[in-house]
Amino acid sequence: METRWVGPDGYEITAATRGDRQVLRLRRHGEHVADCFSIEELRRYVDLADLCEVISLPFGGRSSRGRQEALR
């Protein structure tokens, strides 16, 4: 599962690989802005306090009612 953070003004940060190094890939409105090799470098573009992690929830499977019955 991919970890992703979003911020104001259309910023999105994901982990990526560039060559053999891991980077934080910064996009704004879907357009590539920079591959940052450190948090300090990323901080030049966006205020880290404004970022929110996006958590993907699994879809499909049983309904919540089915899970509640399974717990009984």
N, CA, C and O atoms as CSV, one atom per row, in Angstrom:
chain,resi,resn,atom,element,x,y,z
A,1,MET,N,N,0.846,-1.166,0.000
A,1,MET,CA,C,0.000,0.000,0.000
A,1,MET,C,C,0.900,1.240,0.000
A,1,MET,O,O,1.854,1.335,0.773
A,2,GLU,N,N,0.576,2.178,-0.876
A,2,GLU,CA,C,1.370,3.395,-1.019
A,2,GLU,C,C,1.004,4.412,0.056
A,2,GLU,O,O,-0.174,4.682,0.291
A,3,THR,N,N,2.018,4.972,0.703
A,3,THR,CA,C,1.788,6.038,1.666
A,3,THR,C,C,1.810,7.354,0.911
A,3,THR,O,O,2.646,7.575,0.035
A,4,ARG,N,N,0.871,8.226,1.269
A,4,ARG,CA,C,0.735,9.478,0.538
A,4,ARG,C,C,0.293,10.559,1.504
A,4,ARG,O,O,-0.511,10.311,2.403
A,5,TRP,N,N,0.818,11.755,1.316
A,5,TRP,CA,C,0.427,12.903,2.121
A,5,TRP,C,C,-0.065,13.984,1.170
A,5,TRP,O,O,0.454,14.130,0.064
A,6,VAL,N,N,-1.054,14.730,1.598
A,6,VAL,CA,C,-1.565,15.842,0.803
A,6,VAL,C,C,-1.547,17.112,1.651
A,6,VAL,O,O,-1.597,17.065,2.880
A,7,GLY,N,N,-1.477,18.226,0.968
A,7,GLY,CA,C,-1.461,19.506,1.644
A,7,GLY,C,C,-2.268,20.532,0.874
A,7,GLY,O,O,-2.854,20.222,-0.163
A,8,PRO,N,N,-2.298,21.727,1.372
A,8,PRO,CA,C,-3.054,22.777,0.693
A,8,PRO,C,C,-2.427,23.107,-0.665
A,8,PRO,O,O,-1.280,22.759,-0.944
A,9,ASP,N,N,-3.198,23.772,-1.474
A,9,ASP,CA,C,-2.737,24.226,-2.797
A,9,ASP,C,C,-2.393,23.083,-3.741
A,9,ASP,O,O,-1.599,23.267,-4.664
A,10,GLY,N,N,-2.983,21.895,-3.525
A,10,GLY,CA,C,-2.807,20.795,-4.467
A,10,GLY,C,C,-1.517,20.010,-4.340
A,10,GLY,O,O,-1.172,19.257,-5.250
A,11,TYR,N,N,-0.791,20.162,-3.237
A,11,TYR,CA,C,0.452,19.418,-3.057
A,11,TYR,C,C,0.168,17.975,-2.660
A,11,TYR,O,O,-0.767,17.693,-1.911
A,12,GLU,N,N,0.999,17.062,-3.183
A,12,GLU,CA,C,0.909,15.641,-2.851
A,12,GLU,C,C,2.323,15.086,-2.787
A,12,GLU,O,O,3.144,15.354,-3.664
A,13,ILE,N,N,2.604,14.306,-1.738
A,13,ILE,CA,C,3.928,13.717,-1.549
A,13,ILE,C,C,3.778,12.208,-1.472
A,13,ILE,O,O,2.930,11.697,-0.741
A,14,THR,N,N,4.604,11.495,-2.230
A,14,THR,CA,C,4.642,10.037,-2.189
A,14,THR,C,C,6.098,9.588,-2.129
A,14,THR,O,O,7.002,10.323,-2.528
A,15,ALA,N,N,6.312,8.386,-1.632
A,15,ALA,CA,C,7.649,7.797,-1.644
A,15,ALA,C,C,7.895,7.231,-3.035
A,15,ALA,O,O,6.994,6.658,-3.648
A,16,ALA,N,N,9.107,7.390,-3.525
A,16,ALA,CA,C,9.465,6.886,-4.851
A,16,ALA,C,C,10.937,6.491,-4.833
A,16,ALA,O,O,11.647,6.746,-3.859
A,17,THR,N,N,11.382,5.875,-5.901
A,17,THR,CA,C,12.781,5.501,-6.051
A,17,THR,C,C,13.348,6.213,-7.275
A,17,THR,O,O,12.753,6.195,-8.352
A,18,ARG,N,N,14.480,6.825,-7.095
A,18,ARG,CA,C,15.172,7.488,-8.200
A,18,ARG,C,C,16.566,6.897,-8.255
A,18,ARG,O,O,17.385,7.114,-7.363
A,19,GLY,N,N,16.821,6.152,-9.308
A,19,GLY,CA,C,18.072,5.385,-9.360
A,19,GLY,C,C,17.998,4.311,-8.285
A,19,GLY,O,O,17.087,3.484,-8.298
A,20,ASP,N,N,18.934,4.316,-7.369
A,20,ASP,CA,C,18.906,3.351,-6.270
A,20,ASP,C,C,18.606,4.026,-4.931
A,20,ASP,O,O,18.799,3.427,-3.873
A,21,ARG,N,N,18.129,5.285,-4.980
A,21,ARG,CA,C,17.844,6.031,-3.745
A,21,ARG,C,C,16.350,6.278,-3.592
A,21,ARG,O,O,15.633,6.499,-4.568
A,22,GLN,N,N,15.905,6.234,-2.352
A,22,GLN,CA,C,14.514,6.565,-2.064
A,22,GLN,C,C,14.381,8.082,-1.979
A,22,GLN,O,O,15.235,8.759,-1.407
A,23,VAL,N,N,13.303,8.606,-2.554
A,23,VAL,CA,C,13.047,10.044,-2.546
A,23,VAL,C,C,11.605,10.294,-2.129
A,23,VAL,O,O,10.769,9.390,-2.143
A,24,LEU,N,N,11.337,11.522,-1.763
A,24,LEU,CA,C,9.974,11.971,-1.527
A,24,LEU,C,C,9.587,12.766,-2.758
A,24,LEU,O,O,10.129,13.843,-3.010
A,25,ARG,N,N,8.634,12.225,-3.534
A,25,ARG,CA,C,8.235,12.858,-4.794
A,25,ARG,C,C,7.133,13.867,-4.521
A,25,ARG,O,O,6.085,13.524,-3.975
A,26,LEU,N,N,7.376,15.097,-4.901
A,26,LEU,CA,C,6.437,16.185,-4.679
A,26,LEU,C,C,5.753,16.542,-5.994
A,26,LEU,O,O,6.401,16.803,-7.008
A,27,ARG,N,N,4.420,16.544,-5.944
A,27,ARG,CA,C,3.621,16.957,-7.094
A,27,ARG,C,C,2.670,18.056,-6.645
A,27,ARG,O,O,2.282,18.133,-5.480
A,28,ARG,N,N,2.310,18.893,-7.590
A,28,ARG,CA,C,1.300,19.916,-7.326
A,28,ARG,C,C,0.312,19.874,-8.472
A,28,ARG,O,O,0.676,20.055,-9.634
A,29,HIS,N,N,-0.948,19.633,-8.128
A,29,HIS,CA,C,-2.018,19.464,-9.125
A,29,HIS,C,C,-1.624,18.415,-10.171
A,29,HIS,O,O,-1.920,18.572,-11.355
A,30,GLY,N,N,-0.955,17.343,-9.723
A,30,GLY,CA,C,-0.582,16.242,-10.596
A,30,GLY,C,C,0.703,16.437,-11.377
A,30,GLY,O,O,1.184,15.494,-12.005
A,31,GLU,N,N,1.271,17.629,-11.356
A,31,GLU,CA,C,2.509,17.925,-12.083
A,31,GLU,C,C,3.720,17.724,-11.171
A,31,GLU,O,O,3.719,18.174,-10.025
A,32,HIS,N,N,4.739,17.055,-11.674
A,32,HIS,CA,C,5.961,16.825,-10.906
A,32,HIS,C,C,6.629,18.152,-10.575
A,32,HIS,O,O,6.843,18.983,-11.457
A,33,VAL,N,N,6.959,18.350,-9.290
A,33,VAL,CA,C,7.660,19.555,-8.840
A,33,VAL,C,C,9.114,19.220,-8.523
A,33,VAL,O,O,10.029,19.882,-9.013
A,34,ALA,N,N,9.325,18.184,-7.698
A,34,ALA,CA,C,10.697,17.853,-7.284
A,34,ALA,C,C,10.742,16.460,-6.681
A,34,ALA,O,O,9.743,15.949,-6.178
A,35,ASP,N,N,11.930,15.853,-6.744
A,35,ASP,CA,C,12.242,14.649,-5.985
A,35,ASP,C,C,13.180,15.095,-4.871
A,35,ASP,O,O,14.305,15.519,-5.133
A,36,CYS,N,N,12.716,15.001,-3.635
A,36,CYS,CA,C,13.480,15.477,-2.488
A,36,CYS,C,C,14.169,14.305,-1.807
A,36,CYS,O,O,13.556,13.269,-1.550
A,37,PHE,N,N,15.448,14.484,-1.522
A,37,PHE,CA,C,16.241,13.431,-0.897
A,37,PHE,C,C,16.223,13.510,0.621
A,37,PHE,O,O,16.758,12.628,1.292
A,38,SER,N,N,15.605,14.570,1.177
A,38,SER,CA,C,15.530,14.709,2.629
A,38,SER,C,C,14.286,15.513,3.007
A,38,SER,O,O,13.682,16.192,2.177
A,39,ILE,N,N,13.929,15.416,4.270
A,39,ILE,CA,C,12.809,16.203,4.791
A,39,ILE,C,C,13.145,17.690,4.708
A,39,ILE,O,O,12.282,18.512,4.400
A,40,GLU,N,N,14.390,18.028,4.982
A,40,GLU,CA,C,14.806,19.433,4.907
A,40,GLU,C,C,14.597,19.995,3.509
A,40,GLU,O,O,14.153,21.132,3.351
A,41,GLU,N,N,14.912,19.212,2.512
A,41,GLU,CA,C,14.713,19.653,1.131
A,41,GLU,C,C,13.223,19.812,0.824
A,41,GLU,O,O,12.825,20.771,0.162
A,42,LEU,N,N,12.408,18.887,1.297
A,42,LEU,CA,C,10.958,18.958,1.092
A,42,LEU,C,C,10.378,20.195,1.772
A,42,LEU,O,O,9.461,20.827,1.248
A,43,ARG,N,N,10.912,20.531,2.928
A,43,ARG,CA,C,10.432,21.673,3.710
A,43,ARG,C,C,10.573,22.994,2.952
A,43,ARG,O,O,9.864,23.954,3.255
A,44,ARG,N,N,11.462,23.054,1.988
A,44,ARG,CA,C,11.627,24.269,1.176
A,44,ARG,C,C,10.389,24.555,0.319
A,44,ARG,O,O,10.129,25.700,-0.052
A,45,TYR,N,N,9.633,23.497,0.012
A,45,TYR,CA,C,8.481,23.622,-0.874
A,45,TYR,C,C,7.146,23.731,-0.135
A,45,TYR,O,O,6.243,24.444,-0.571
A,46,VAL,N,N,7.032,23.022,0.979
A,46,VAL,CA,C,5.736,22.930,1.654
A,46,VAL,C,C,5.937,22.921,3.165
A,46,VAL,O,O,6.928,22.387,3.663
A,47,ASP,N,N,4.994,23.516,3.888
A,47,ASP,CA,C,5.027,23.500,5.352
A,47,ASP,C,C,4.572,22.117,5.810
A,47,ASP,O,O,3.421,21.742,5.588
A,48,LEU,N,N,5.443,21.373,6.433
A,48,LEU,CA,C,5.142,19.991,6.822
A,48,LEU,C,C,3.977,19.901,7.794
A,48,LEU,O,O,3.284,18.884,7.821
A,49,ALA,N,N,3.746,20.918,8.578
A,49,ALA,CA,C,2.643,20.921,9.537
A,49,ALA,C,C,1.286,20.934,8.836
A,49,ALA,O,O,0.274,20.584,9.444
A,50,ASP,N,N,1.255,21.331,7.573
A,50,ASP,CA,C,-0.001,21.392,6.820
A,50,ASP,C,C,-0.353,20.074,6.135
A,50,ASP,O,O,-1.435,19.958,5.560
A,51,LEU,N,N,0.529,19.084,6.181
A,51,LEU,CA,C,0.303,17.830,5.467
A,51,LEU,C,C,-0.576,16.879,6.267
A,51,LEU,O,O,-0.511,16.827,7.495
A,52,CYS,N,N,-1.397,16.130,5.543
A,52,CYS,CA,C,-2.249,15.089,6.135
A,52,CYS,C,C,-1.981,13.789,5.405
A,52,CYS,O,O,-1.931,13.760,4.176
A,53,GLU,N,N,-1.807,12.711,6.159
A,53,GLU,CA,C,-1.614,11.406,5.545
A,53,GLU,C,C,-2.949,10.897,5.027
A,53,GLU,O,O,-3.971,10.998,5.705
A,54,VAL,N,N,-2.928,10.350,3.818
A,54,VAL,CA,C,-4.122,9.751,3.217
A,54,VAL,C,C,-4.074,8.262,3.528
A,54,VAL,O,O,-3.105,7.577,3.202
A,55,ILE,N,N,-5.123,7.778,4.156
A,55,ILE,CA,C,-5.190,6.364,4.512
A,55,ILE,C,C,-6.246,5.708,3.635
A,55,ILE,O,O,-7.416,6.089,3.665
A,56,SER,N,N,-5.825,4.722,2.857
A,56,SER,CA,C,-6.746,4.001,1.983
A,56,SER,C,C,-7.456,2.923,2.784
A,56,SER,O,O,-6.824,2.132,3.485
A,57,LEU,N,N,-8.764,2.902,2.671
A,57,LEU,CA,C,-9.557,1.889,3.345
A,57,LEU,C,C,-9.889,0.782,2.354
A,57,LEU,O,O,-10.182,1.058,1.191
A,58,PRO,N,N,-9.844,-0.471,2.807
A,58,PRO,CA,C,-10.162,-1.571,1.898
A,58,PRO,C,C,-11.650,-1.546,1.542
A,58,PRO,O,O,-12.499,-1.297,2.398
A,59,PHE,N,N,-11.945,-1.799,0.303
A,59,PHE,CA,C,-13.328,-1.869,-0.142
A,59,PHE,C,C,-13.652,-3.300,-0.514
A,59,PHE,O,O,-12.754,-4.106,-0.757
A,60,GLY,N,N,-14.937,-3.612,-0.557
A,60,GLY,CA,C,-15.349,-4.983,-0.812
A,60,GLY,C,C,-15.446,-5.712,0.511
A,60,GLY,O,O,-15.611,-5.085,1.558
A,61,GLY,N,N,-15.349,-6.995,0.474
A,61,GLY,CA,C,-15.424,-7.752,1.722
A,61,GLY,C,C,-16.792,-7.646,2.361
A,61,GLY,O,O,-17.763,-7.254,1.713
A,62,ARG,N,N,-16.865,-7.996,3.633
A,62,ARG,CA,C,-18.134,-7.987,4.358
A,62,ARG,C,C,-18.560,-6.588,4.758
A,62,ARG,O,O,-17.733,-5.690,4.924
A,63,SER,N,N,-19.848,-6.422,4.907
A,63,SER,CA,C,-20.375,-5.152,5.409
A,63,SER,C,C,-20.071,-5.047,6.897
A,63,SER,O,O,-19.662,-6.026,7.521
A,64,SER,N,N,-20.269,-3.867,7.463
A,64,SER,CA,C,-20.008,-3.700,8.890
A,64,SER,C,C,-20.935,-4.589,9.705
A,64,SER,O,O,-20.536,-5.089,10.757
A,65,ARG,N,N,-22.165,-4.798,9.242
A,65,ARG,CA,C,-23.091,-5.694,9.945
A,65,ARG,C,C,-22.536,-7.118,9.968
A,65,ARG,O,O,-22.632,-7.806,10.985
A,66,GLY,N,N,-21.954,-7.563,8.846
A,66,GLY,CA,C,-21.362,-8.893,8.798
A,66,GLY,C,C,-20.187,-9.026,9.750
A,66,GLY,O,O,-20.002,-10.082,10.356
A,67,ARG,N,N,-19.397,-7.987,9.891
A,67,ARG,CA,C,-18.281,-8.015,10.821
A,67,ARG,C,C,-18.775,-8.063,12.262
A,67,ARG,O,O,-18.212,-8.778,13.090
A,68,GLN,N,N,-19.829,-7.301,12.562
A,68,GLN,CA,C,-20.362,-7.310,13.915
A,68,GLN,C,C,-20.885,-8.684,14.284
A,68,GLN,O,O,-20.691,-9.143,15.410
A,69,GLU,N,N,-21.549,-9.344,13.343
A,69,GLU,CA,C,-22.057,-10.693,13.614
A,69,GLU,C,C,-20.907,-11.677,13.793
A,69,GLU,O,O,-21.011,-12.601,14.600
A,70,ALA,N,N,-19.814,-11.498,13.055
A,70,ALA,CA,C,-18.666,-12.398,13.174
A,70,ALA,C,C,-17.994,-12.251,14.529
A,70,ALA,O,O,-17.403,-13.206,15.033
A,71,LEU,N,N,-18.076,-11.066,15.127
A,71,LEU,CA,C,-17.452,-10.838,16.429
A,71,LEU,C,C,-18.243,-11.456,17.580
A,71,LEU,O,O,-17.699,-11.647,18.667
A,72,ARG,N,N,-19.490,-11.765,17.360
A,72,ARG,CA,C,-20.318,-12.354,18.439
A,72,ARG,C,C,-19.987,-13.772,18.711
A,72,ARG,O,O,-20.596,-14.392,19.583
